[in-house]
Amino acid sequence: MVTYFNRKDLVSFGNYLLSEERKVRFEESYEEFMKGDFNPISPEEAMESVHHAEVENWIESKRQD
């Protein structure tokens, strides 16, 4: 399957990457991992990269708008 994104989509995704929503997701994930016997990377380190799950999270947030 091929998905095409226009400029508006790319700007929207860029805004998502800079959003508080994204930061909160990383912080919540970090807290959950800390409850277990894991050694996760910090939210700040995780936010330095873009992951496939973030594209999926962004697409899902667009569906909810």
N, CA, C and O atoms as a GROMACS GRO file, in nm:
protein
  260
    1MET      N    1   0.084  -0.117   0.000
    1MET     CA    2   0.000   0.000   0.000
    1MET      C    3   0.090   0.125   0.000
    1MET      O    4   0.188   0.132   0.073
    2VAL      N    5   0.053   0.219  -0.082
    2VAL     CA    6   0.126   0.345  -0.090
    2VAL      C    7   0.036   0.455  -0.035
    2VAL      O    8  -0.081   0.465  -0.071
    3THR      N    9   0.093   0.537   0.052
    3THR     CA   10   0.019   0.649   0.108
    3THR      C   11   0.090   0.777   0.068
    3THR      O   12   0.212   0.789   0.081
    4TYR      N   13   0.013   0.871   0.018
    4TYR     CA   14   0.070   0.999  -0.021
    4TYR      C   15   0.031   1.105   0.081
    4TYR      O   16  -0.082   1.108   0.130
    5PHE      N   17   0.125   1.191   0.113
    5PHE     CA   18   0.100   1.302   0.204
    5PHE      C   19   0.130   1.432   0.132
    5PHE      O   20   0.228   1.443   0.058
    6ASN      N   21   0.045   1.530   0.153
    6ASN     CA   22   0.069   1.661   0.092
    6ASN      C   23   0.140   1.751   0.191
    6ASN      O   24   0.172   1.709   0.302
    7ARG      N   25   0.166   1.874   0.152
    7ARG     CA   26   0.239   1.968   0.237
    7ARG      C   27   0.166   1.995   0.368
    7ARG      O   28   0.228   2.004   0.474
    8LYS      N   29   0.036   2.006   0.359
    8LYS     CA   30  -0.044   2.031   0.479
    8LYS      C   31  -0.026   1.916   0.579
    8LYS      O   32  -0.014   1.940   0.699
    9ASP      N   33  -0.025   1.793   0.529
    9ASP     CA   34  -0.003   1.676   0.615
    9ASP      C   35   0.135   1.679   0.680
    9ASP      O   36   0.149   1.651   0.798
   10LEU      N   37   0.236   1.714   0.602
   10LEU     CA   38   0.373   1.716   0.654
   10LEU      C   39   0.388   1.823   0.762
   10LEU      O   40   0.457   1.802   0.862
   11VAL      N   41   0.325   1.938   0.742
   11VAL     CA   42   0.329   2.043   0.844
   11VAL      C   43   0.255   1.997   0.969
   11VAL      O   44   0.301   2.020   1.081
   12SER      N   45   0.142   1.932   0.949
   12SER     CA   46   0.064   1.880   1.062
   12SER      C   47   0.146   1.778   1.142
   12SER      O   48   0.147   1.782   1.265
   13PHE      N   49   0.214   1.689   1.072
   13PHE     CA   50   0.298   1.589   1.140
   13PHE      C   51   0.413   1.656   1.213
   13PHE      O   52   0.446   1.618   1.325
   14GLY      N   53   0.474   1.756   1.151
   14GLY     CA   54   0.581   1.831   1.218
   14GLY      C   55   0.532   1.897   1.345
   14GLY      O   56   0.601   1.897   1.447
   15ASN      N   57   0.413   1.953   1.340
   15ASN     CA   58   0.354   2.014   1.460
   15ASN      C   59   0.328   1.909   1.567
   15ASN      O   60   0.346   1.935   1.686
   16TYR      N   61   0.285   1.790   1.524
   16TYR     CA   62   0.265   1.681   1.620
   16TYR      C   63   0.398   1.645   1.689
   16TYR      O   64   0.401   1.622   1.810
   17LEU      N   65   0.505   1.640   1.612
   17LEU     CA   66   0.636   1.606   1.669
   17LEU      C   67   0.680   1.707   1.775
   17LEU      O   68   0.754   1.672   1.866
   18LEU      N   69   0.635   1.829   1.762
   18LEU     CA   70   0.671   1.935   1.857
   18LEU      C   71   0.567   1.953   1.967
   18LEU      O   72   0.583   2.038   2.055
   19SER      N   73   0.461   1.873   1.964
   19SER     CA   74   0.347   1.895   2.053
   19SER      C   75   0.368   1.842   2.195
   19SER      O   76   0.452   1.757   2.222
   20GLU      N   77   0.287   1.897   2.283
   20GLU     CA   78   0.284   1.852   2.422
   20GLU      C   79   0.226   1.709   2.428
   20GLU      O   80   0.266   1.630   2.514
   21GLU      N   81   0.134   1.677   2.339
   21GLU     CA   82   0.074   1.543   2.334
   21GLU      C   83   0.181   1.435   2.318
   21GLU      O   84   0.178   1.333   2.386
   22ARG      N   85   0.275   1.459   2.227
   22ARG     CA   86   0.384   1.364   2.204
   22ARG      C   87   0.471   1.350   2.329
   22ARG      O   88   0.508   1.240   2.368
   23LYS      N   89   0.503   1.463   2.391
   23LYS     CA   90   0.586   1.462   2.510
   23LYS      C   91   0.518   1.383   2.622
   23LYS      O   92   0.584   1.305   2.692
   24VAL      N   93   0.389   1.404   2.640
   24VAL     CA   94   0.314   1.333   2.744
   24VAL      C   95   0.316   1.183   2.719
   24VAL      O   96   0.330   1.105   2.813
   25ARG      N   97   0.300   1.142   2.593
   25ARG     CA   98   0.305   0.998   2.560
   25ARG      C   99   0.437   0.936   2.603
   25ARG      O  100   0.439   0.827   2.661
   26PHE      N  101   0.547   1.004   2.574
   26PHE     CA  102   0.678   0.951   2.612
   26PHE      C  103   0.694   0.946   2.764
   26PHE      O  104   0.748   0.849   2.818
   27GLU      N  105   0.647   1.049   2.831
   27GLU     CA  106   0.659   1.051   2.977
   27GLU      C  107   0.576   0.940   3.041
   27GLU      O  108   0.621   0.876   3.136
   28GLU      N  109   0.454   0.917   2.990
   28GLU     CA  110   0.370   0.810   3.043
   28GLU      C  111   0.432   0.673   3.018
   28GLU      O  112   0.430   0.586   3.105
   29SER      N  113   0.487   0.654   2.899
   29SER     CA  114   0.552   0.527   2.866
   29SER      C  115   0.672   0.503   2.958
   29SER      O  116   0.693   0.391   3.005
   30TYR      N  117   0.749   0.608   2.981
   30TYR     CA  118   0.867   0.597   3.066
   30TYR      C  119   0.826   0.556   3.208
   30TYR      O  120   0.888   0.468   3.268
   31GLU      N  121   0.721   0.619   3.260
   31GLU     CA  122   0.674   0.586   3.395
   31GLU      C  123   0.627   0.440   3.404
   31GLU      O  124   0.651   0.373   3.504
   32GLU      N  125   0.560   0.393   3.300
   32GLU     CA  126   0.514   0.253   3.298
   32GLU      C  127   0.633   0.157   3.297
   32GLU      O  128   0.632   0.057   3.369
   33PHE      N  129   0.734   0.186   3.217
   33PHE     CA  130   0.852   0.100   3.212
   33PHE      C  131   0.927   0.101   3.344
   33PHE      O  132   0.982  -0.002   3.385
   34MET      N  133   0.929   0.214   3.411
   34MET     CA  134   1.000   0.223   3.539
   34MET      C  135   0.931   0.139   3.648
   34MET      O  136   0.997   0.097   3.743
   35LYS      N  137   0.802   0.116   3.634
   35LYS     CA  138   0.731   0.032   3.731
   35LYS      C  139   0.774  -0.114   3.719
   35LYS      O  140   0.771  -0.189   3.816
   36GLY      N  141   0.814  -0.152   3.600
   36GLY     CA  142   0.859  -0.289   3.576
   36GLY      C  143   1.008  -0.300   3.599
   36GLY      O  144   1.071  -0.212   3.658
   37ASP      N  145   1.064  -0.408   3.553
   37ASP     CA  146   1.207  -0.433   3.570
   37ASP      C  147   1.279  -0.399   3.439
   37ASP      O  148   1.350  -0.483   3.382
   38PHE      N  149   1.260  -0.277   3.392
   38PHE     CA  150   1.319  -0.233   3.266
   38PHE      C  151   1.413  -0.116   3.291
   38PHE      O  152   1.408  -0.053   3.397
   39ASN      N  153   1.496  -0.089   3.196
   39ASN     CA  154   1.585   0.026   3.201
   39ASN      C  155   1.563   0.108   3.074
   39ASN      O  156   1.644   0.104   2.981
   40PRO      N  157   1.451   0.183   3.070
   40PRO     CA  158   1.420   0.256   2.947
   40PRO      C  159   1.505   0.381   2.930
   40PRO      O  160   1.566   0.430   3.025
   41ILE      N  161   1.509   0.431   2.806
   41ILE     CA  162   1.577   0.558   2.785
   41ILE      C  163   1.484   0.670   2.831
   41ILE      O  164   1.363   0.653   2.839
   42SER      N  165   1.541   0.783   2.862
   42SER     CA  166   1.462   0.894   2.913
   42SER      C  167   1.370   0.949   2.804
   42SER      O  168   1.398   0.931   2.685
   43PRO      N  169   1.262   1.017   2.843
   43PRO     CA  170   1.174   1.078   2.742
   43PRO      C  171   1.249   1.176   2.652
   43PRO      O  172   1.221   1.184   2.532
   44GLU      N  173   1.343   1.248   2.707
   44GLU     CA  174   1.420   1.344   2.628
   44GLU      C  175   1.500   1.274   2.519
   44GLU      O  176   1.506   1.320   2.405
   45GLU      N  177   1.562   1.161   2.555
   45GLU     CA  178   1.639   1.084   2.456
   45GLU      C  179   1.547   1.024   2.351
   45GLU      O  180   1.579   1.025   2.232
   46ALA      N  181   1.433   0.974   2.394
   46ALA     CA  182   1.338   0.912   2.300
   46ALA      C  183   1.285   1.015   2.201
   46ALA      O  184   1.260   0.981   2.085
   47MET      N  185   1.268   1.138   2.244
   47MET     CA  186   1.212   1.242   2.157
   47MET      C  187   1.312   1.293   2.055
   47MET      O  188   1.276   1.373   1.968
   48GLU      N  189   1.436   1.250   2.064
   48GLU     CA  190   1.537   1.291   1.966
   48GLU      C  191   1.520   1.221   1.832
   48GLU      O  192   1.576   1.265   1.732
   49SER      N  193   1.443   1.113   1.829
   49SER     CA  194   1.422   1.037   1.706
   49SER      C  195   1.273   1.030   1.676
   49SER      O  196   1.188   1.051   1.762
   50VAL      N  197   1.243   0.999   1.551
   50VAL     CA  198   1.105   0.979   1.509
   50VAL      C  199   1.086   0.831   1.483
   50VAL      O  200   1.168   0.767   1.417
   51HIS      N  201   0.977   0.777   1.537
   51HIS     CA  202   0.950   0.634   1.528
   51HIS      C  203   0.823   0.609   1.449
   51HIS      O  204   0.736   0.695   1.440
   52HIS      N  205   0.813   0.490   1.391
   52HIS     CA  206   0.694   0.454   1.312
   52HIS      C  207   0.566   0.469   1.395
   52HIS      O  208   0.463   0.512   1.342
   53ALA      N  209   0.572   0.435   1.521
   53ALA     CA  210   0.453   0.446   1.606
   53ALA      C  211   0.402   0.590   1.613
   53ALA      O  212   0.283   0.613   1.629
   54GLU      N  213   0.492   0.686   1.600
   54GLU     CA  214   0.449   0.826   1.605
   54GLU      C  215   0.370   0.864   1.481
   54GLU      O  216   0.277   0.944   1.489
   55VAL      N  217   0.404   0.807   1.368
   55VAL     CA  218   0.324   0.830   1.247
   55VAL      C  219   0.184   0.774   1.270
   55VAL      O  220   0.085   0.838   1.237
   56GLU      N  221   0.177   0.654   1.326
   56GLU     CA  222   0.048   0.593   1.354
   56GLU      C  223  -0.031   0.673   1.458
   56GLU      O  224  -0.152   0.690   1.444
   57ASN      N  225   0.035   0.723   1.560
   57ASN     CA  226  -0.032   0.806   1.661
   57ASN      C  227  -0.085   0.935   1.598
   57ASN      O  228  -0.196   0.978   1.630
   58TRP      N  229  -0.008   0.995   1.510
   58TRP     CA  230  -0.050   1.117   1.442
   58TRP      C  231  -0.172   1.089   1.353
   58TRP      O  232  -0.268   1.166   1.353
   59ILE      N  233  -0.167   0.981   1.278
   59ILE     CA  234  -0.280   0.945   1.191
   59ILE      C  235  -0.405   0.924   1.276
   59ILE      O  236  -0.514   0.969   1.239
   60GLU      N  237  -0.390   0.856   1.388
   60GLU     CA  238  -0.504   0.832   1.477
   60GLU      C  239  -0.558   0.963   1.534
   60GLU      O  240  -0.680   0.981   1.544
   61SER      N  241  -0.469   1.054   1.569
   61SER     CA  242  -0.515   1.183   1.624
   61SER      C  243  -0.588   1.264   1.516
   61SER      O  244  -0.681   1.338   1.548
   62LYS      N  245  -0.548   1.250   1.388
   62LYS     CA  246  -0.617   1.318   1.278
   62LYS      C  247  -0.757   1.261   1.259
   62LYS      O  248  -0.849   1.335   1.224
   63ARG      N  249  -0.773   1.133   1.281
   63ARG     CA  250  -0.907   1.071   1.268
   63ARG      C  251  -1.001   1.121   1.375
   63ARG      O  252  -1.121   1.130   1.352
   64GLN      N  253  -0.947   1.154   1.493
   64GLN     CA  254  -1.030   1.199   1.604
   64GLN      C  255  -1.070   1.345   1.590
   64GLN      O  256  -1.166   1.389   1.654
   65ASP      N  257  -0.999   1.422   1.506
   65ASP     CA  258  -1.032   1.564   1.488
   65ASP      C  259  -1.159   1.584   1.409
   65ASP      O  260  -1.200   1.697   1.385
   0.00000   0.00000   0.00000
